[in-house]
Amino acid sequence: MRRARTAFRRWRRTRPFWGALWTGLGGFVILFLPMAPLGKILQVGVGGIAGMAGGVLLMAMALLILLMPGQRHTAGVIAVIAGVASFPLSNLGGFVVGMVLAVLGGSMAFGWLPERPARRWRRFRRLPAAEPARAPGTP
């Protein structure tokens, strides 16, 4: 169990895990909020379909961020745009919660930088500068 946890932690640190998690949660809220009972949603119709499409797009971007960290900039920008677009298209962006989570996750993914290995500092002994050659007979 300990070995699996250590392996997961090592894998998680090589990618923008928290950005993908928040983006996926935002997509989940935006996707499933239009599927709530009619008494709990504000508007049904085109907004519901747009909410489902936006939620699916956000969840796809979360997977892309998680599985392909090299594409985090593109996926992060698309996640932020889809999160902001969900505000007018889908029940105020999942009652603002889904929109905020999507924007937070997309911006975290965009700003994430991989850890660089620790630099090894080597000390080089400086040799004294060589004395210039002197002409014979000069002091």
C-alpha positions as CSV (number, residue, x, y, z in Angstrom):
1,M,0.0,0.0,0.0
2,R,2.8,2.4,0.9
3,R,4.6,1.7,-2.4
4,A,1.4,2.4,-4.4
5,R,0.9,5.7,-2.6
6,T,4.5,6.7,-3.2
7,A,4.2,5.8,-6.9
8,F,1.0,7.8,-7.2
9,R,2.6,10.8,-5.5
10,R,5.6,10.6,-7.8
11,W,3.3,10.4,-10.9
12,R,1.0,13.2,-9.6
13,R,4.0,15.6,-9.2
14,T,4.9,15.3,-12.8
15,R,1.7,16.8,-14.1
16,P,-0.8,19.6,-13.2
17,F,-2.9,17.3,-11.1
18,W,-4.8,19.9,-9.0
19,G,-5.6,22.0,-12.1
20,A,-7.0,18.9,-13.8
21,L,-9.0,18.0,-10.7
22,W,-10.6,21.5,-10.4
23,T,-11.4,21.6,-14.1
24,G,-13.0,18.2,-14.0
25,L,-15.1,19.1,-11.0
26,G,-16.2,22.3,-12.7
27,G,-17.2,20.3,-15.8
28,F,-19.0,17.8,-13.6
29,V,-21.1,20.5,-11.9
30,I,-21.9,22.2,-15.2
31,L,-22.7,18.9,-16.9
32,F,-25.0,17.4,-14.3
33,L,-26.8,20.5,-13.1
34,P,-29.1,20.7,-16.1
35,M,-30.0,17.0,-15.4
36,A,-31.4,18.0,-12.0
37,P,-35.1,17.8,-11.4
38,L,-37.1,20.7,-13.0
39,G,-37.8,22.4,-9.7
40,K,-34.0,23.0,-9.1
41,I,-32.9,24.4,-12.5
42,L,-33.5,27.9,-13.8
43,Q,-34.0,27.2,-17.4
44,V,-34.5,24.1,-19.6
45,G,-33.9,23.9,-23.3
46,V,-30.9,25.2,-25.3
47,G,-29.2,26.1,-22.1
48,G,-29.4,22.5,-20.9
49,I,-27.8,21.3,-24.1
50,A,-25.1,24.0,-24.0
51,G,-24.5,23.1,-20.4
52,M,-24.0,19.4,-21.3
53,A,-21.7,20.3,-24.1
54,G,-19.7,22.7,-22.0
55,G,-19.4,20.2,-19.2
56,V,-18.2,17.4,-21.5
57,L,-15.7,19.8,-23.0
58,L,-14.4,20.7,-19.6
59,M,-14.1,17.1,-18.5
60,A,-12.2,16.3,-21.7
61,M,-9.8,19.2,-21.1
62,A,-9.3,17.9,-17.5
63,L,-8.3,14.5,-19.0
64,L,-6.0,16.2,-21.5
65,I,-4.3,18.2,-18.8
66,L,-3.8,15.1,-16.7
67,L,-2.7,12.7,-19.4
68,M,-0.7,15.1,-21.6
69,P,1.0,17.7,-19.5
70,G,2.8,19.1,-22.5
71,Q,-0.5,20.4,-23.8
72,R,-1.5,22.1,-20.6
73,H,-1.3,25.7,-22.0
74,T,-3.8,25.0,-24.8
75,A,-6.1,22.9,-22.6
76,G,-5.9,25.5,-19.8
77,V,-6.9,28.3,-22.1
78,I,-9.8,26.3,-23.6
79,A,-11.0,25.3,-20.1
80,V,-11.0,29.0,-19.0
81,I,-12.9,30.0,-22.1
82,A,-15.4,27.2,-21.7
83,G,-15.9,28.0,-18.0
84,V,-16.6,31.7,-18.7
85,A,-18.8,30.8,-21.7
86,S,-20.9,28.5,-19.4
87,F,-22.1,31.5,-17.4
88,P,-24.5,32.8,-20.1
89,L,-25.1,29.4,-21.7
90,S,-25.8,27.1,-18.8
91,N,-27.7,28.2,-15.7
92,L,-25.2,30.8,-14.7
93,G,-22.3,28.5,-15.1
94,G,-23.5,25.8,-12.8
95,F,-24.8,28.5,-10.4
96,V,-21.4,30.1,-10.6
97,V,-19.7,27.2,-8.7
98,G,-18.9,25.2,-11.9
99,M,-17.6,28.4,-13.7
100,V,-15.3,29.3,-10.8
101,L,-14.0,25.8,-10.5
102,A,-13.3,25.6,-14.3
103,V,-11.6,29.0,-14.4
104,L,-9.5,28.1,-11.3
105,G,-8.5,24.7,-12.7
106,G,-7.7,26.1,-16.2
107,S,-5.6,28.9,-14.8
108,M,-3.7,26.5,-12.5
109,A,-3.0,24.2,-15.4
110,F,-1.8,27.1,-17.5
111,G,0.6,28.3,-14.8
112,W,2.0,25.0,-13.7
113,L,5.7,24.3,-14.3
114,P,7.3,20.9,-14.0
115,E,9.8,20.5,-11.2
116,R,13.3,20.8,-12.3
117,P,15.9,18.4,-10.9
118,A,18.1,19.9,-8.3
119,R,21.3,21.5,-9.7
120,R,24.5,19.9,-8.7
121,W,26.9,22.5,-7.8
122,R,30.5,21.6,-8.5
123,R,33.3,23.6,-7.2
124,F,36.1,24.1,-9.5
125,R,39.4,25.0,-8.0
126,R,40.7,28.1,-9.7
127,L,44.3,27.7,-10.7
128,P,46.5,30.7,-10.4
129,A,46.9,32.6,-13.6
130,A,50.0,31.6,-15.6
131,E,52.7,34.1,-15.4
132,P,53.5,35.7,-18.7
133,A,56.7,34.7,-20.4
134,R,59.6,37.0,-19.7
135,A,62.4,37.9,-21.9
136,P,65.8,36.7,-20.7
137,G,67.5,39.2,-18.5
138,T,64.4,41.1,-17.4
139,P,63.4,41.1,-13.7
